[in-house]
Amino acid sequence: MSFAAELLKLRPQLAEMRAEGGSYPIHLAAAGGHEGVVLEILGTKSTSSRRVQDKDGRTTLHLAAANGRVEVVKELLKVDPELAGVVSNRGETALHVLEK
């Protein structure tokens, strides 16, 4: 079992903690391409993390796409295909922010 899995097992509420900039742990994991951590957080019963938005209205999908994290994007879309239609505060879907 990974460190993230152990930590979330002991303290599932950590997945719900928000940083000063409005990001949740799943946002940081998605942006960093940490697919395993994203999947662990998605698996916690205490969170609907895939739908949370940061202060700019970006979801985990926006951040993964913007950082070119293809494997994370694939996993998120498997879990929730409707994430592709969620818009940020600037009216952007994840397709708009894809790393070029």
C-alpha positions in Angstrom: 0.0 0.0 0.0 1.3 3.5 -0.9 2.1 6.2 1.6 -0.8 8.2 0.3 -3.2 5.3 0.7 -2.1 4.7 4.3 -2.4 8.4 5.1 -5.9 8.6 3.7 -6.9 5.4 5.5 -5.8 6.9 8.8 -7.1 10.4 8.1 -9.6 10.5 5.2 -10.5 14.1 6.1 -7.1 15.2 4.7 -8.6 14.8 1.2 -11.0 17.6 2.1 -8.5 20.1 3.4 -8.2 23.3 1.3 -5.0 25.3 0.9 -4.9 29.1 1.0 -5.0 29.3 -2.8 -8.2 27.3 -2.9 -6.6 24.0 -4.0 -7.4 20.7 -2.6 -4.9 17.8 -2.4 -6.4 16.2 -5.5 -5.7 19.4 -7.4 -2.0 19.2 -6.5 -1.8 15.5 -7.3 -3.5 16.0 -10.7 -1.3 18.9 -11.6 1.8 17.0 -10.6 0.8 13.9 -12.5 0.5 11.7 -9.4 -2.0 9.3 -10.9 -1.9 6.9 -7.9 -2.6 9.6 -5.4 -5.4 11.0 -7.5 -7.0 7.5 -7.6 -6.5 7.0 -3.9 -8.3 10.3 -3.2 -11.1 9.5 -5.6 -11.5 6.2 -3.7 -12.1 7.8 -0.3 -15.7 7.7 0.8 -15.5 11.1 2.4 -14.9 13.2 -0.7 -16.3 14.1 -4.0 -12.9 15.6 -4.9 -13.2 15.2 -8.7 -15.9 17.9 -8.7 -14.3 20.4 -6.4 -13.0 23.6 -7.9 -10.2 25.8 -6.8 -10.6 29.6 -6.5 -10.3 30.0 -10.2 -13.1 27.4 -10.8 -10.6 24.8 -12.1 -11.2 21.1 -11.5 -8.7 18.3 -11.2 -9.3 17.7 -14.9 -8.4 21.3 -15.8 -5.1 21.1 -13.8 -4.1 17.7 -15.2 -4.8 18.9 -18.8 -3.0 22.2 -18.3 0.1 20.3 -17.1 0.0 17.6 -19.8 -0.8 14.8 -17.4 -2.4 12.5 -19.9 -2.7 9.4 -17.7 -4.4 11.5 -15.0 -6.8 13.0 -17.6 -7.7 9.5 -18.8 -8.4 8.2 -15.3 -10.5 11.2 -14.4 -12.6 10.9 -17.6 -13.1 7.2 -16.9 -14.5 8.0 -13.4 -16.5 11.0 -14.5 -16.9 11.8 -18.2 -19.0 14.8 -17.5 -16.0 16.6 -16.0 -15.1 17.5 -19.6 -18.0 20.0 -19.7 -17.2 21.8 -16.4 -16.1 25.4 -17.0 -13.7 27.5 -14.9 -14.5 31.0 -13.8 -13.0 32.1 -17.2 -15.5 29.9 -19.1 -12.8 27.3 -20.0 -13.2 23.6 -20.2 -10.2 21.3 -19.7 -9.9 21.2 -23.5 -9.3 24.9 -23.6 -6.3 24.6 -21.2 -4.6 21.5 -22.7 -0.8 21.9 -22.7 0.3 22.5 -26.2 
